[in-house]
Amino acid sequence: MTAPFAIRRLNAADPDFARHLDHLLSWESVSDDAVNQRVLDIIAAVRSRGDAALVEFTQRFDGLAVNSMADLILPRERLELALTRITPAQREALETAAERVRSYHEKQKQDSWRYTEADGSVLGQQVTPLDRAGLYVPGGKASYPSSVLMNAIPAKVAGVSEVVMVVPTPRGEINEIVLAAACIAGVDRVFTIGGAQAVAALAYGTESVPQVDKIVGPGNIYVATAKRHVFGQVGIDMIAGPSEILVVCDGGTDPDWIAMDLFSQAEHDEDAQSILVSPDAAFLDKVAASIEKLLPTMERAEIIRTSLGNRGALIQVADQAQACQVANRIAPEHLELSVADPQSWLPGIRHAGAIFMGRYTAEALGDYCAGPNHVLPTSGTARFSSPLGVYDFQKRSSIIFCSADGASVLGRTASVLARGESLTAHARSAEYRIKN
């Protein structure tokens, strides 16, 4: 018989609350020396042997009897075939979600701009898309079509010419709904490779895999470690930690709803974090009861139990102001404001990846089809990071044009500053343009 489940309870009024909260939030994506060395060896092999290394690693790690890279390339026709193999309901859901994601991200596009000064000098910024983006997608039995949409569509909206997807197919397991999502999202090329070797191939290029400018998408510890190592050679989206949800509730929402919202992140994996904050102690009791009642009904009950037991908490606060303080300290990936007037809370919230407003806005809607991106900063990085967006696939170049008069005026300023730094060539370069 399963023992009763009790989730951790904290009170922000306790003198040692800050210490307990810090302990609760502590998490590091640690690549041990063995993992790190294997990844470095894989990257070196791909850089030196290209396609041959990719074929060898796919044989070894994915258990596939492949002879060449030709066996690891899926043509566009194969993606279109996947659209016919999924159910009509699945296709409709993918198309609906894709349209909403596309519509939202269209509003993020940034345009070039410039202005002309009185002397005719022109300053501005030219915004251009990346040439090519790489999308890593977990493969096999894992099914993350929503991740394909969230990563590929912003790139396409930004104007990226080519989106290259890598997805492993261990033991030949091909996920049709993932391929269908790639078709709908406009992915241009697909290679059935995965792991650190796929990241290396995207970063450095091989005879068959084109080199990309940025790599996005989730993966396991080998993928995350590889992304760390290739950063600088290419851009990356982020090094994501476990999924997180912080629910702030005033006590007016059905406790079963809140319990299930906490479960929605806890079911990802044992390291996921689900926290509820409320000024209503009686409501926290009700949610604890709902958790115990509903947990046995969940397919991933053991994962949820471990996640909530290790990293979950019910936190009592004094009032709205203290709830906002706690939320900002946590800086969660997902923040649900399950309160009567969520709009009034927004001025107090400074750090959150995505904010879900009101009792009816479940975080799960954001994962799939609300429209905003579900690739969000984790582990407190919402203090300085933003959701994935169109802007991640655009770059900006400064525009500077000096008229003769402008060069003369600016040259005097530049000369003084350059000579102050003992950079004489800088100064003389500017001085040549100064009118006598």
Secondary structure, DSSP 8 states (H G I E B T S, - for coil): --------EEETTSTTHHHHHHHHH-------HHHHHHHHHHHHHHHHHTHHHHHHHHHHHH-----SGGGGEE-HHHHHHHHHHS-HHHHHHHHHHHHHHHHHHHTT----EEEE-TTS-EEEEEEEE-SEEEEE---TT---HHHHHHHHHHHHHHT-SEEEEE---GGG---HHHHHHHHHHT--EEE---HHHHHHHHHH--SSS---SEEE----HHHHHHHHHHBTTBEES----S-EEEEEE-S-S-HHHHHHHHHHHHTT-TT-EEEEEES-HHHHHHHHHHHHHHGGG-TTHHHHHHHHHHH-EEEE-SSHHHHHHHHHHH--SEEEEESS-HHHHGGG----SEEEESTT--HHHHHHTSSS-S----TTGGGT-----GGGGEEEEEEEE--HHHHHHHHHHHHHHHHHTT-HHHHHHHHTT---
